[in-house]
């Protein structure tokens, strides 16, 4: 999404796409004039909503959230390997927090052995909802991970 740079930061444009395995995505926003400024907002099925650190001038260039935590508003990103940053996972119910309200959905899908479907409870993206997803939820919940918005 592209959001206005002034409060209340209204959503001005949106684009739905598929994030590639390398974390990249090409977003094409129609009716956005070159030189306009917006916050870029990323949303994903079980991740914390992540905003660009500052408003971005729209050009034919690239904005890379993965190069540094400082690319995300309030440094709200996690280093997943040296020098590579990602959105936090675990916000299953998409309320902006990884917390106890997400756990019942995860617990139910672990108990039912959900697999082979695109499930929001598959926190590590391996195609299975199982005990390997719980540590991601547990750590992010313990650390109070939440959306950081201007």
Wavefront OBJ file of the C-alpha trace (Angstrom):
o trace
v 0.000 0.000 0.000
v 0.957 3.621 -0.436
v -0.138 5.904 2.404
v -0.310 9.685 2.685
v 2.658 11.285 4.432
v 0.508 13.338 6.821
v -1.833 12.164 9.599
v -4.091 10.236 9.511
v -1.857 8.552 6.869
v -4.766 7.495 4.671
v -4.206 4.657 2.228
v -4.006 6.231 -1.213
v -3.149 3.256 -3.449
v -2.863 -0.490 -3.042
v -1.360 -3.378 -4.928
v -1.657 -7.092 -4.295
v 1.205 -9.259 -5.414
v 3.221 -12.310 -4.566
v 6.431 -11.969 -2.602
v 9.107 -14.143 -4.182
v 11.196 -16.559 -2.141
v 14.062 -14.022 -2.202
v 11.774 -11.442 -0.569
v 11.347 -9.253 -3.631
v 8.109 -8.095 -5.202
v 7.369 -5.779 -8.072
v 4.529 -3.434 -7.171
v 2.851 -1.511 -9.981
v 0.711 1.370 -8.785
v -1.547 2.901 -11.410
v -2.309 6.642 -11.310
v 0.684 7.515 -9.119
v 2.571 10.481 -10.474
v 6.344 10.509 -10.547
v 7.710 12.611 -7.707
v 4.774 12.020 -5.341
v 5.735 10.985 -1.799
v 4.160 8.160 0.193
v 4.876 5.770 3.003
v 5.187 2.238 1.619
v 3.290 -0.292 3.736
v 3.815 -4.049 3.496
v 1.163 -6.483 4.700
v 1.377 -10.261 4.600
v -0.866 -13.087 5.794
v 0.786 -13.615 9.188
v 3.349 -10.844 9.468
v 3.424 -7.554 11.291
v 2.401 -4.643 9.071
v 5.655 -2.893 8.162
v 6.029 0.739 7.044
v 8.941 2.369 5.240
v 11.119 4.363 7.631
v 10.365 7.631 5.850
v 8.111 8.777 3.026
v 9.470 7.616 -0.332
v 9.483 9.651 -3.540
v 7.846 7.630 -6.291
v 10.207 6.967 -9.181
v 11.054 3.882 -11.193
v 13.508 2.910 -8.468
v 13.517 0.186 -5.826
v 12.865 0.403 -2.085
v 14.651 -2.391 -0.262
v 13.231 -3.310 3.154
v 15.721 -6.190 3.467
v 19.033 -4.287 3.518
v 18.754 -2.812 7.021
v 16.305 -2.643 9.912
v 16.446 1.148 9.455
v 14.529 0.745 6.171
v 11.451 -0.077 8.307
v 9.690 2.503 10.463
v 11.119 2.409 14.020
v 13.604 -0.297 12.892
v 10.714 -2.795 13.043
v 12.416 -5.692 11.249
v 14.345 -8.774 12.285
v 17.742 -9.866 11.005
v 17.216 -13.366 9.574
v 20.796 -13.826 8.381
v 23.779 -11.493 8.451
v 22.786 -8.269 6.677
v 19.319 -9.515 5.650
v 16.186 -8.208 7.363
v 12.572 -9.382 7.228
v 9.106 -8.635 8.532
v 8.198 -10.191 11.886
v 5.934 -13.246 11.645
v 3.215 -14.360 14.059
v 0.387 -11.822 13.719
v -2.040 -14.525 12.657
v -5.224 -12.522 13.322
v -3.760 -9.329 11.766
v -4.510 -7.039 14.722
v -1.024 -5.481 14.735
v 0.334 -7.539 17.657
v 1.941 -10.948 18.096
v 0.151 -11.929 21.291
v -2.088 -14.420 23.083
v -4.969 -13.685 20.688
v -2.962 -15.322 17.878
v -2.182 -18.490 19.808
v -5.588 -20.292 19.666
v -5.512 -20.249 15.849
v -1.962 -21.636 15.815
v -2.719 -24.242 18.481
v -5.819 -25.509 16.662
v -3.982 -25.881 13.348
v -1.027 -27.642 15.026
v -3.477 -30.048 16.712
v -5.270 -30.679 13.395
v -2.016 -31.169 11.482
v -2.840 -28.596 8.821
v -0.606 -28.946 5.774
v -0.586 -28.520 2.021
v -2.633 -25.328 2.107
v -1.677 -21.664 2.279
v -2.335 -21.262 6.008
v -1.780 -18.078 7.984
v -0.681 -20.270 10.889
v 2.307 -21.638 8.929
v 4.713 -19.129 10.453
v 7.923 -20.563 9.006
v 6.486 -21.135 5.512
v 7.408 -24.817 5.215
v 3.903 -25.936 4.211
v 3.122 -27.541 7.579
v 1.536 -26.094 10.710
v 3.447 -27.892 13.438
v 5.663 -27.476 16.480
v 8.337 -25.772 14.349
v 6.007 -22.757 13.979
v 5.526 -22.301 17.720
v 9.013 -20.911 18.573
v 8.504 -18.054 16.094
v 5.207 -17.148 17.722
v 6.590 -17.629 21.240
v 9.669 -15.431 20.791
v 7.828 -12.628 18.989
v 4.995 -12.693 21.523
v 7.453 -12.673 24.445
v 9.287 -9.708 22.904
v 6.047 -7.747 22.393
v 6.418 -7.467 18.630
v 3.815 -5.105 17.202
v 3.198 -2.846 14.233
v 5.054 0.469 14.384
v 3.165 3.201 12.552
v 3.965 6.924 12.267
l 1 2 3 4 5 6 7 8 9 10 11 12 13 14 15 16 17 18 19 20 21 22 23 24 25 26 27 28 29 30 31 32 33 34 35 36 37 38 39 40 41 42 43 44 45 46 47 48 49 50 51 52 53 54 55 56 57 58 59 60 61 62 63 64 65 66 67 68 69 70 71 72 73 74 75 76 77 78 79 80 81 82 83 84 85 86 87 88 89 90 91 92 93 94 95 96 97 98 99 100 101 102 103 104 105 106 107 108 109 110 111 112 113 114 115 116 117 118 119 120 121 122 123 124 125 126 127 128 129 130 131 132 133 134 135 136 137 138 139 140 141 142 143 144 145 146 147 148 149 150
